[in-house]
Each structure stands twice: as C-alpha cells, then as structure tokens.
Amino acid sequence: MQPLDKLQILLIEDHQDLAETVVDFLESMGATVDYAADGMTGLHLLRQNRFDMLLLDINLPGMDGFSLCREIRENDNNSTPVIMMTARDELADKLDGFESGADDYVVKPFDLPELVARIKSLHRRQLGKVAAELLTIADLELDTGTREARRAGKTLSLTPAGFQILTILLKHTPNVVSREQLESDLWGDDPPASDTLRSQIYKLRKTVDKPYSKPLLHTVAGAGYRLAEVNSET
C-alpha cells in the first residue's frame, strides 16, 4: 500500500513546473490530485468537491492564499486540513497563515518526502477522533462528537489544529501539558519548525481568551501550557 493511498488532495499553485513535480510525486505515492493555478479556480473546486487535504500557495493570482483560506474557514465552514506552501520564512507570515486558518506550513524549496510526511501527519491528526465527550472548564465547553466549542454560549471558530490542541488541554486540565507532548500528539515523530506550535497557541488564545475578561489558556514558563481558571503563569 502506498503512503497516500485514497487521499484526495487539491493543489493550488501558480508555478506550473513546481505544480507538475508535486502532482507527479504525490500521485506516485497513491494520492489523487486535483490542481488549480489561481485562487478563484481553487475556491470553485473546493466548493464543488470534497478533499482530504489542501496544499495552498500564498502568492496566487486573483485571490491570495491567505484570503482563500479565510474564505473557506469563515464563510464556507470548510474544515479541510490546509498546508500552506510559500517561499516566505518570516514568523509574521507564518502567523498570518495560521490566523487565516492554515494547519501547517512548508517553506520552499522543500523536499518532496518532507511534504508527504506533513500530509500523512496532518491526515492522521484529522482521523484521530475519540469517542464523543463534553469537556468543560468555567464557561468554556467543547463537544468532541459535534466538534463544536463554545465560550459563554458563543460558538468559537477553530482550525482543526486549534480544536485538537484545545481538546488535549481540556482533557488534562488543570495540569500542564508540555510542548513536547503537544507536538507529539499533533504531529507524531515529524514535528514542523519550532515556532509552529507557538503560532497555533497564539491563534488559539486569541479565539478562546481575547474577547473575554477572564483568561483560561496560560503559558507556564519552562513547562508548557494549561487551561485553568486561576492565572498561574510563571
């Protein structure tokens, strides 16, 4: 069995030579790959078909990757896992990617086996659903069955990665979860760049805490992260 057997992948990339290389390699790994050279065509394909994974360039004609990702997350309620592919390697650009709803990030030029490893890891994460539970702390609740999270009765808009991080932290509350444990649970043996988890936590904190007077998500210096009603940051 090939590593990507039966995966339906959409690649949105305007560099034709790179796109052909990626498509050929992924299909040799068993995936079925659709391709779009611009954002609007890619958006149309996403609205007409179901995909297991979206590989999304940032610098696209018509609609850039950030805008496209926000559109499918906020207006289409599409939770397809998204890996952004870009030559940009600045932290601010990565934060923009995660802010728009991306789940992972690879910087060009990348090795094709690395891309396959990212796809496999993100797909495993997406499949790693547990028996339905209602997890709560204070006015925050998360339903693992419906995959909905609410705070003070208001539905929270979470990326797939944010949902999984919140689930892990709620399951361990009020205990601290180390960076290493979170990275292992999220990405297995192939964690991405060191600032990726920090970026995901930043995005999650903005969603869970920023609109509310009482913070619940805390960074414990030198230890990790935890959800707690009492601020215990050190």
C-alpha positions in Angstrom: 0.0 0.0 0.0 1.3 3.4 -0.9 1.7 6.1 1.9 -1.1 8.3 0.5 -3.5 5.7 -0.9 -7.0 7.0 -1.4 -6.2 10.6 -0.3 -8.0 13.2 -2.3 -5.7 16.3 -2.5 -6.2 19.7 -4.0 -3.0 21.6 -5.0 -3.4 25.4 -5.6 -0.1 26.6 -7.0 0.6 29.1 -9.9 4.2 27.9 -10.6 3.5 25.3 -13.3 6.8 23.4 -13.2 6.6 23.0 -9.4 2.9 22.0 -9.6 3.7 19.3 -12.1 6.5 18.0 -10.0 4.4 17.9 -6.8 1.4 16.3 -8.6 3.6 13.6 -10.2 5.2 12.8 -6.9 2.0 12.7 -4.8 0.3 10.5 -7.4 3.3 8.1 -7.3 2.6 7.9 -3.6 -1.0 6.8 -4.3 -2.9 10.1 -3.9 -5.4 11.5 -6.3 -4.6 15.1 -7.0 -6.6 18.0 -8.5 -4.9 21.2 -9.5 -5.7 24.9 -9.8 -3.3 27.6 -10.9 -5.2 30.5 -9.3 -7.2 31.2 -6.1 -10.6 31.6 -7.7 -10.4 28.3 -9.6 -9.2 26.6 -6.5 -12.1 28.1 -4.4 -14.6 26.8 -7.0 -13.1 23.3 -6.8 -13.3 23.4 -3.0 -17.0 24.3 -3.2 -17.8 21.6 -5.7 -15.8 18.7 -4.3 -14.6 17.1 -1.1 -10.9 16.9 -0.4 -8.8 15.2 2.3 -6.1 17.9 2.1 -5.4 21.3 0.6 -1.9 22.3 -0.4 -2.1 26.1 -0.8 0.4 28.6 -2.2 0.3 32.1 -0.7 1.2 34.2 -3.8 -1.6 33.4 -6.2 -3.2 35.5 -9.0 -6.7 36.7 -8.3 -7.1 35.7 -4.7 -4.0 35.1 -2.5 -3.7 32.0 -0.2 -4.5 34.0 3.0 -7.7 35.3 1.6 -8.8 31.9 0.2 -8.1 30.2 3.5 -10.1 32.8 5.4 -13.0 32.5 2.9 -13.3 28.7 3.3 -13.0 28.8 7.0 -15.2 31.8 7.8 -17.8 31.8 5.1 -17.9 28.2 3.8 -17.4 26.5 7.2 -14.9 24.2 5.4 -12.6 22.3 7.8 -10.4 20.7 5.1 -6.8 20.5 6.5 -4.6 23.1 4.9 -0.8 23.1 4.4 0.5 26.4 3.1 3.4 26.3 0.7 5.4 29.5 0.3 8.9 31.0 -0.1 8.2 33.3 2.8 10.0 32.3 6.0 9.2 35.2 8.3 7.4 34.5 11.6 4.9 37.2 10.8 3.9 35.5 7.5 3.5 32.2 9.4 1.3 33.8 12.0 -0.8 35.3 9.1 -1.1 31.8 7.7 -2.3 30.3 10.9 -4.5 33.3 11.6 -6.3 32.7 8.3 -6.9 29.1 9.2 -4.0 27.0 8.0 -2.9 23.9 9.9 0.7 23.5 8.8 3.4 25.3 6.8 6.2 24.3 4.5 8.8 26.7 3.1 10.0 26.5 -0.5 12.2 24.9 -1.6 11.1 21.8 0.3 11.9 18.1 -0.1 9.0 16.1 -1.5 9.4 13.4 1.1 9.0 16.1 3.8 5.8 17.3 2.2 4.5 13.7 2.2 5.4 13.4 5.9 3.5 16.6 6.6 0.4 15.3 4.7 0.5 12.0 6.5 0.9 13.6 9.9 -1.9 16.1 9.4 -4.2 13.4 8.0 -3.5 11.2 11.0 -4.4 14.1 13.2 -7.6 14.7 11.4 -8.6 11.0 11.8 -7.6 10.9 15.4 -11.1 11.4 16.7 -12.1 10.0 20.0 -15.5 8.9 21.5 -17.8 11.8 21.9 -17.3 13.7 25.1 -18.4 17.1 26.5 -15.3 18.7 28.0 -15.7 21.9 30.1 -13.9 24.4 32.3 -15.6 27.6 33.6 -17.7 28.9 30.7 -15.7 27.0 28.0 -17.1 23.8 26.6 -16.1 21.5 23.8 -18.1 18.7 22.2 -15.8 16.1 20.6 -18.7 14.5 18.9 -20.1 17.5 17.0 -16.6 19.1 17.0 -18.0 22.4 18.4 -16.5 24.6 21.0 -18.3 27.4 22.8 -17.5 30.0 25.4 -20.2 31.9 27.3 -22.6 30.3 24.9 -20.9 31.7 21.8 -19.5 29.3 19.2 -15.8 29.5 18.7 -14.3 29.3 15.2 -11.4 26.9 15.5 -9.0 25.4 12.9 -8.6 21.6 13.0 -5.2 22.1 14.8 -6.7 24.6 17.3 -9.6 22.2 18.0 -7.1 19.3 18.7 -4.9 21.5 21.0 -7.9 22.6 22.9 -9.2 19.0 23.3 -5.8 17.9 24.6 -5.6 20.8 27.1 -9.2 20.3 28.3 -8.5 16.6 28.9 -5.5 17.4 31.1 -6.9 20.5 32.9 -5.8 21.8 35.3 -2.4 20.1 34.7 0.3 21.4 32.5 0.9 19.8 29.1 4.5 20.1 27.8 5.4 21.5 24.4 6.9 18.1 23.6 3.7 16.2 24.4 1.6 18.6 22.4 3.9 18.4 19.4 3.9 14.6 19.7 0.1 14.4 19.9 -0.3 16.8 17.0 2.5 15.8 14.6 3.9 12.4 15.8 7.5 11.9 15.0 7.7 14.7 12.4 7.1 18.0 14.2 7.4 21.1 12.0 9.5 24.1 12.7 9.9 25.1 16.3 7.7 28.1 16.2 4.7 26.3 14.6 3.2 25.3 18.0 3.7 28.7 19.4 1.9 30.2 16.4 -1.0 27.8 16.9 -1.2 28.6 20.6 -1.2 32.4 19.7 -4.1 31.8 17.4 -6.0 29.7 19.9 -5.5 32.2 22.7 -7.0 35.0 20.5 -10.1 32.9 19.9 -10.6 31.5 23.4 -9.5 34.4 25.6 -9.2 37.7 23.8 -12.9 38.6 23.7 -13.3 37.7 27.4 -12.3 39.3 30.7 -11.0 36.1 32.3 -8.1 34.3 30.6 -8.2 30.5 30.6 -5.2 29.5 28.4 -1.9 30.0 30.3 1.7 29.6 29.3 3.8 28.1 32.2 7.3 29.2 31.6 9.7 26.3 31.0 6.9 23.8 31.3 4.2 24.1 28.7 0.6 25.2 28.6 -2.6 24.6 30.6 -6.2 25.6 30.9 -7.1 26.9 34.3 -9.5 29.4 35.9 -6.8 30.9 38.1 -3.9 32.6 36.3 -0.8 30.6 37.2 1.7 31.9 34.6 5.2 31.9 35.8 
